[in-house]
Each structure stands twice: as structure tokens, then as C-alpha cells.
Amino acid sequence: MDEDCKDSGELTVYRLVFTVRLIQIINFFVMATIRRFEDLEIWQLARELAKNIFKITEQSGFLHEFKLKEQVKGSSGSIMDNIAEGFGRGSRLEFVQFLSIAKGSADELKSQLHRVSDYNLITEEVFKTHYEQADIVGAKIYSFMDYLNKTEHKGIKFKDRK
């Protein structure tokens, strides 16, 4: 009986080690395939958010709210633009900095959604949907920043520097 438990324990450890190694290999190939900012999930989500925000700003409630309309569209577009610009810098640390700006733009958009809702320019349902979408984008940006801050990858700009 004790021998079976020992074998089972060793098999569990082996499976755990195998699973961890498999995840490392998958992560390597996933990261290796990101050659363009358009391949980043966070950019894709930010783009979708910007498109959705544009649609709501084209509604009649925004007809005379020119400045607020432009601010809301600007902050939503800034999220995807800063992700792209940071990626294009070719440096992990610069990318993290631009991701931080993108995260700030996501929070700015959430604040603006509160104003738009307070002014009764959108329904509560539209507010909740877009606020949640901005919150998810912000959380994913934060998670990606956390990953980049823990990795040793320097980026193409500094890859051969010691």
C-alpha cells in the first residue's frame, strides 16, 4: 500500500513538472509569434472598445456635447494608440511605460462614462456595458504590465546589450 502511494506521489510530481514545462514552451511560442501590435489581445480589446464608444457618441444625445464627445472618443482611442506606440518602441521598459499610460486612459474613460451617464446621455445599461468593457481592458493591461515587469526579455531595442 505504501509503495502505491509513493508511486502515485512521484507520478503526480512528474505530471506537475511536465505541465509547468509545457506551459513554459507554450508561452515561448505564443510570445515568439507576437510580431505586430495588432497580435496583442489587449490592443484588439482596446480597439473593440474604441469602436463601441464611437458608436454611442454618434447618438443624438451627444449632438450638442462636442467637447465631451471628443474627450470620450479621445480617451478610448488613446488606450489602443498607447499600446501600439509602446510596442513599437522595441523596449520592454518603454512598453511598460506606455501600457501605464493606456491603463490611465482606460480609467479616464471610466470616469467620462460616469459623466455621460450623469448627464443622461446614455442609459444605465449602456453605461454598465461600456464601463465593464473598459474595466476588463484596464485589468488585462495591468496584468500584462505585471508580466513584463517580471520577465527578463529586454525587447529588440536592447537585446544585444549587456
C-alpha positions as CSV (number, residue, x, y, z in Angstrom):
1,M,0.0,0.0,0.0
2,D,2.8,2.4,0.9
3,E,4.6,1.6,-2.3
4,D,1.5,2.5,-4.3
5,C,1.3,5.9,-2.5
6,K,4.9,6.5,-3.2
7,D,4.5,5.8,-7.0
8,S,1.4,7.9,-7.1
9,G,3.2,10.8,-5.5
10,E,6.1,10.5,-7.9
11,L,3.7,10.4,-10.8
12,T,1.9,13.5,-9.5
13,V,5.2,15.4,-9.2
14,Y,6.2,14.2,-12.7
15,R,2.8,15.4,-14.1
16,L,3.2,18.7,-12.4
17,V,6.8,19.2,-13.7
18,F,5.6,18.2,-17.2
19,T,2.6,20.6,-17.0
20,V,4.8,23.5,-15.9
21,R,7.3,22.8,-18.7
22,L,4.6,22.5,-21.3
23,I,3.2,25.9,-20.2
24,Q,6.7,27.4,-20.5
25,I,7.0,26.0,-24.0
26,I,3.6,27.3,-25.0
27,N,4.4,30.7,-23.5
28,F,7.6,30.8,-25.5
29,F,5.9,30.1,-28.8
30,V,3.0,32.5,-28.0
31,M,5.4,35.3,-27.2
32,A,7.5,34.4,-30.2
33,T,4.6,34.9,-32.6
34,I,3.8,38.4,-31.5
35,R,5.5,40.4,-34.2
36,R,2.9,43.2,-34.5
37,F,0.9,45.2,-32.0
38,E,-2.2,44.0,-33.8
39,D,-1.5,40.5,-32.5
40,L,-1.8,41.6,-28.9
41,E,-5.1,40.7,-27.3
42,I,-5.1,43.9,-25.2
43,W,-4.8,46.0,-28.4
44,Q,-7.6,44.1,-30.0
45,L,-9.9,44.6,-27.0
46,A,-9.0,48.3,-26.8
47,R,-9.8,48.6,-30.5
48,E,-13.2,47.0,-30.0
49,L,-13.9,49.3,-27.0
50,A,-12.9,52.4,-29.1
51,K,-15.3,51.3,-31.9
52,N,-18.1,50.8,-29.4
53,I,-17.5,54.2,-27.8
54,F,-17.6,55.8,-31.2
55,K,-21.0,54.3,-31.9
56,I,-22.5,55.6,-28.7
57,T,-21.1,59.1,-29.3
58,E,-22.9,59.2,-32.6
59,Q,-26.2,59.1,-30.9
60,S,-28.4,62.2,-30.7
61,G,-27.7,62.8,-27.0
62,F,-24.2,63.9,-28.0
63,L,-25.4,66.2,-30.7
64,H,-24.6,69.4,-28.7
65,E,-21.9,68.0,-26.5
66,F,-19.0,68.5,-28.8
67,K,-16.2,68.7,-26.3
68,L,-17.4,65.8,-24.1
69,K,-17.9,63.7,-27.2
70,E,-14.3,64.4,-28.4
71,Q,-12.9,63.7,-24.9
72,V,-14.7,60.3,-24.7
73,K,-13.6,59.3,-28.2
74,G,-10.1,60.6,-27.5
75,S,-9.6,58.6,-24.3
76,S,-10.9,55.4,-25.8
77,G,-8.6,55.8,-28.8
78,S,-5.7,56.7,-26.6
79,I,-5.8,53.2,-25.0
80,M,-5.2,51.4,-28.2
81,D,-2.8,54.0,-29.5
82,N,-0.5,53.9,-26.5
83,I,-0.4,50.1,-26.6
84,A,0.7,50.4,-30.2
85,E,3.2,53.1,-29.6
86,G,4.7,51.3,-26.6
87,F,5.0,48.1,-28.6
88,G,6.7,50.0,-31.4
89,R,9.4,51.4,-29.1
90,G,11.1,48.0,-29.0
91,S,12.0,48.2,-25.3
92,R,10.3,46.4,-22.5
93,L,10.6,49.3,-20.1
94,E,9.3,51.8,-22.6
95,F,6.4,49.4,-23.4
96,V,5.5,49.2,-19.8
97,Q,5.5,53.0,-19.5
98,F,3.1,53.3,-22.5
99,L,1.0,50.5,-21.1
100,S,0.7,52.5,-17.9
101,I,-0.5,55.5,-19.9
102,A,-3.0,53.2,-21.7
103,K,-4.2,52.0,-18.3
104,G,-4.7,55.6,-17.2
105,S,-6.7,56.3,-20.4
106,A,-8.9,53.3,-19.6
107,D,-9.6,54.8,-16.1
108,E,-10.1,58.2,-17.6
109,L,-12.7,56.7,-20.0
110,K,-14.5,55.1,-17.0
111,S,-14.7,58.5,-15.3
112,Q,-16.1,60.0,-18.5
113,L,-18.7,57.3,-18.7
114,H,-19.9,58.3,-15.3
115,R,-20.2,61.9,-16.5
116,V,-22.0,60.9,-19.7
117,S,-24.4,58.7,-17.6
118,D,-24.9,61.5,-15.0
119,Y,-25.9,63.9,-17.9
120,N,-28.4,61.2,-19.1
121,L,-26.7,60.9,-22.5
122,I,-26.6,57.1,-22.2
123,T,-28.8,54.5,-20.5
124,E,-27.7,52.7,-17.3
125,E,-27.4,49.5,-19.4
126,V,-25.1,51.2,-21.9
127,F,-23.1,52.7,-19.0
128,K,-22.7,49.3,-17.4
129,T,-21.7,47.5,-20.6
130,H,-19.0,50.0,-21.6
131,Y,-17.7,50.6,-18.1
132,E,-17.3,46.8,-17.7
133,Q,-15.5,46.6,-21.1
134,A,-13.1,49.5,-20.1
135,D,-12.6,47.8,-16.7
136,I,-11.6,44.5,-18.4
137,V,-9.3,46.2,-20.8
138,G,-7.6,48.0,-17.9
139,A,-7.2,44.8,-15.9
140,K,-5.7,43.0,-18.8
141,I,-3.3,45.9,-19.4
142,Y,-2.3,45.8,-15.8
143,S,-1.7,42.0,-15.9
144,F,0.4,42.4,-19.0
145,M,2.4,45.1,-17.3
146,D,3.0,42.8,-14.3
147,Y,4.2,40.0,-16.6
148,L,6.5,42.4,-18.5
149,N,7.9,43.7,-15.2
150,K,8.8,40.2,-14.2
151,T,10.3,38.9,-17.4
152,E,14.0,39.2,-18.4
153,H,13.1,39.9,-22.0
154,K,14.6,43.3,-22.9
155,G,12.9,43.9,-26.2
156,I,14.5,44.3,-29.7
157,K,16.0,47.7,-28.9
158,F,18.3,46.4,-26.2
159,K,18.5,42.6,-27.0
160,D,22.3,42.5,-27.7
161,R,23.3,45.0,-24.9
162,K,24.7,43.6,-21.7
